[in-house]
Every structure is written in C-alpha cells, then in structure tokens.
Amino acid sequence: MLHKLTDFPPRGADRAAPRWLRPVVAALMCVITLAVAPAAPAQDDSQFWYETDALNSGLQTDDTTPPDRSAPRQTIRGFVAAADRGDYGSAAHYLNLSRIPPEQQEQAGRDAARKLASIMERQVWIDWSDLSARPDAMIERRGGSSSRSGDARRDIQIETLQTGGTAYDLRIARYRPPEGDALWLFTPQTVDNIAPLFDAFGPRPYERFIPDVLKYEIMGLWLWEWIALPLLALCVIGLGWVVQKLVFLLAQRAPRNWLRNGLQRSRLPVALLVMAGVTQVILNWVLSFSGPVQAFLQPVLIIVMVWGVGMTALRILDAILHKITLRYVGEIDDKRGVDERAFYTSIYALRRLIVLATVGIAAIIVLVRLNLFDSIGMTLLASAGVLTVVLGIAGQAVLGNIIASLQIAFAKPVRIGDAVFFEGEWAYVESIFYTFLRLRTWDKRRIVVPVTYFVSKPFENWSVTEARMMRVIDLWLDPRADVSALRRSFERMLEADPDIDEAENSFVYATDQSPDGFKISFYAMMPDPSTGWTVQSRLREQLMACVRDEHPEWIARERVLDAGSEDDSSASKSSRAVGAG
C-alpha cells in the first residue's frame, strides 16, 4: 500500500506534526522552484522595425511641429501635403537619406522630395484604404479574405514602375534610431530609384509651354488635363479613321486575294493598334498626365495594343490558311477525298489552337505588364474552392463544347465536308467552331447544333471512309412482272447514265411479296451522296417509264374476286382488275 510522504513523520518525532508548519513548507517550495527555473527570454521587437544608427542627421528639424511619421498613412499623407505646399524641405523628412552624406542631405533631400512628388503625382494613384493607420501596419481582417490577417509589417510597397525593362519599387519602411520611437520613411532604395524614375516619368519638355493659370487642380485633375484629354481623344479617333481608310485602299490594291482579304478584315485592329501606339508615344514624350489618368490609360492602352496585335495576326493568318485550303482542296464538299476533308478539318483545328494560344499569351502579357500576377494569384489561391464551383457551374456548357470541339478536331469522327444523316436531316458538315457545328442541308438550309449535343447523339456519316454509297430503288409490281427483263433494262440504264462510274456493281432482286404483288429492289453504287440522290430519282423515272410503255400489264393492280353462287361450289370464279394507281 502506498502512502504520502507526509503520512510518515521523521524518525524520533511524533506522528502529529504542527498544523502551522505545512503552509510554511509550501511557501518555501514555491520560492525554491522560482529561483531554480530558467528566466523567460525577453520579447524581441526588432521584427517590427529596422534598427538604424542615425536618421537624417543632416536635416534641420523643427521641434515645435515635428512631422507625424508614426504610421504608413500618416507618412504618405504628410509627404503629399508638404509637396502640395511646395515645402520640399519638410517633405525631405519623410525620406530615409542614410545613403547620402549628412552635409549633403539638406539640398539632396529637397531635390529628391521634389522629384518623388512629381513621380507620384503623375504615375501613382494612392489607395488610402490600403495604407494602414496603425504603427505596426498590421493587416486587419476584412471578412476573412486575407490569409495574412493579423500579421504586423515593417515594409510596405506603394507602387512598382517599369522603365527601360527594369522594375523600380516605391516603398516605405519602419526605422528606429538608437533613441526615439520607430518612424515610417521612404526606404533608401526608393531614394536611389528616384533619379531613373524621374527621367522616365517626370515633366516633359513641352509642359513648360503650359500657362501657369492652367496648372491648378479641379476634381483631382489639373485644369489643362480637362482641356487636353478631349482634344487628344478627338485627334486619336480621327487618326484611327484615317488609318482605317488607308488600310482599305491598300487592300484594294493588293496583288493577291489572300492579302486583300486579310487587310480588309484587319482594318479595325490595325486602326486601334495605331491609335494606342500614338497615344503611348504622346504620354511618353509629349505630355505626362496625373496619376488617376495614368492609372486608367496605361491598362487600357496595353490591352488595346495586345488585342490589336493579336487580332491583326489572326486575321492575316486566317487569310493565309484560307488561301492554302483553296489551293490544295478547293470548295469543300462530299465529292472531295478523305484526305482532303481531313486536311480541311485539321486547318480548322489549327486555327482554334492558334486562337487559344494567342488568347493565353495575350492574357499573360497583360498580367505581366500590369503587375497583376501577385494580387490575382493570391486571390485565386484564397478563393480556389469558390472559383472552382462557380466556374464549374457557369462555364460547364461552354467548356464542354470547347473540349468536344477539340475532340472532334483530333479524333475526326466527322470532318468538314462529310455528308451526315442527323436526326432525320441529310446535311453536310460546313464548319466546326468552338461551341457548335454548322450543317448545310441539301436545300441550302443551315442547322446549328451544339458540339456536345452532336457528339452525344448517334448519327450516320456517309463519308467516314469514302463518299461512295449504295442507293436502292423499290418498285411494287404485278406478280406477272419478269425480273430478268427488268434487270437487263436496269443495266442498260446504268451504262448510259453519265454519273455512274461502276455500272457493273449493281443488283436487282425481288425483296418482298404480298397478295397484291411483290417488291423489286434495284441497287446501284453512287459516286457520292449528292449525286446519288439525283441519279436515284432519275433512274426511278426511267424504270417507271419502261414499265408503263413496254409492259403496262406489270403495273400493280388491286383484284376483287367474285365467288359466284353458294350452291355451285365448282363454278369458276371470275375476276376483274382495277388499276391500283
């Protein structure tokens, strides 16, 4: 049996220990435990700021009204306010000038602040809601949309600008000097990036001709911008109209048909491409608009230019592919060979793949040029499940049709030019697009069928291996008809018909019978379905004329029998023939 240690008194002592001794012993044990236990490490706050030895020691400070640099929003707001007042000496206090010697910081800081203000005014559209007002810049939770909610930051990216194939960041960071509180300042790397960015995005030489009376702000834009933007739009639209007319005239004088068709179809993309290019040149070399205008125009110009280049290339490529098809295949129908129809279908499949590749490349270029990969990538990762469900439901029909279209293009269960019998309609496959097929019936009607619906239904492909097909003509004749004589007449008709190439590959059989007569079937091999229908109708007319003119008694008739009197069972039965029509 186990006992507690306190149940057994020390040797030589009484079993009854004093009650006051127990709390004293417990207190001594707690003190000993605290003394022996290792001390908890002090919290390291250096992860919330960057340590620095000195902070802008060469700048003159005003102790009466020190700048508020406690949080990212206050830093950007103070810098913008000082720049708007033209007080670049105060704006320099929001820059980390640690890479500039202290004796040069006063003048260099003013110049850097002036240039940075000009860059931000022309290229940066500040989203104040994204700038934290907390000293630690903690990412606050907004409906659970951010996976980094609750994380403190010591470095924030304001904007990324590209020039000369190089990306430059505008960033602010939190710095703490040996004595004092931590402050948010533009990073030394940002200060180093000011010079190349100002050369690329600073004021243009032609802006000095703008009168000072037009250089004041109205509703976020300068007055001269409200005047220049409509004029620029009118000039660019007029330029696009002129370019479209010039492309049309060039198309009319093109020496080759494929080039003429390509230029005529490329008028609009080429006009938009020239309009976007000229606008970009004006923005880079003539005028530099403010941040809101740049934030709107730059993405639009990039998208229009990428779209114009892609559509122009696709239109020219379509004309080339069409020229190749007409040269090696011609106008497609079921009279063409299997290889020609397969080649035509492959051309269509190649065009669809080129379109998909062009769209993908254009999307990647736009995302790279607009620096949208990070934000869109995080959004897609954060909401991958929701997007999967939404796209799966909303785009099921479209994606299914596209996949089925590619399946037809590669597996080729049906090709362009094939004659098919689909849901009671005899038609030709005229075109195969991403989401539907276009069928042309024999009477020139067009049937548009979704691809998934077409491949999910059984259909007859009369041209799957070859265009030849056996046609049959059925005639119901009197039992007295001579099948051998009709066979010889049918062979003569086939030999005389100009559209029959295989007259020997024909058959004539009695395939059914009834009390009124029997059915004679005439089989003949036709070169293709469309010719076969015409020849079948012509042969039917000739056979009926032969029976009518040479053997009218073979025409099927309806017979009515008269049994005579009931008491004379051996009396002969008379009959009369009635034309069956």
Secondary structure by P-SEA (a helix, b strand, c coil): ccccccccccccccccccaaaaaaaaaaaaaaaaaaccccccccccccbbbbcccccccccccccccccccaaaaaaaaaaaaaaccccccccccccccccccccaaaaaaaaaaaaaaaaccccccccccccccccccccccccccccccccccccccccccccbbbbbbbbbbbcccccccccccaaaaaaaaaaaaaccccccccccccccccccccccaaaaaaaaaaaaaaaaaaaaaaaaaaaaaaacccaaaaaaaaaaaaaaaaaaaaaaaaaaaaccccccaaaaacaaaaaaaaaaaaaaaaaaaaaaaaaaaaaaaccccccccccaaaaaaaaaaaaaaaaaaaaaaaaaaaaaaaaacaaaaaaaaaaacaaaaaaaaaaaaaaaaaaaaaaaaaaacccccccccccccccccccccccccbbbbbcccbbbbbbcaaaaaabbbbcccccccbbbbbbbbbbcccccaaaaaaaaaaaaaaccccccccccccccccccccbbbbbbbbbbccaaaaaaaaaaaaaaaaaaaacccccccbbbbbbbbccccccccbbbbbbcccc
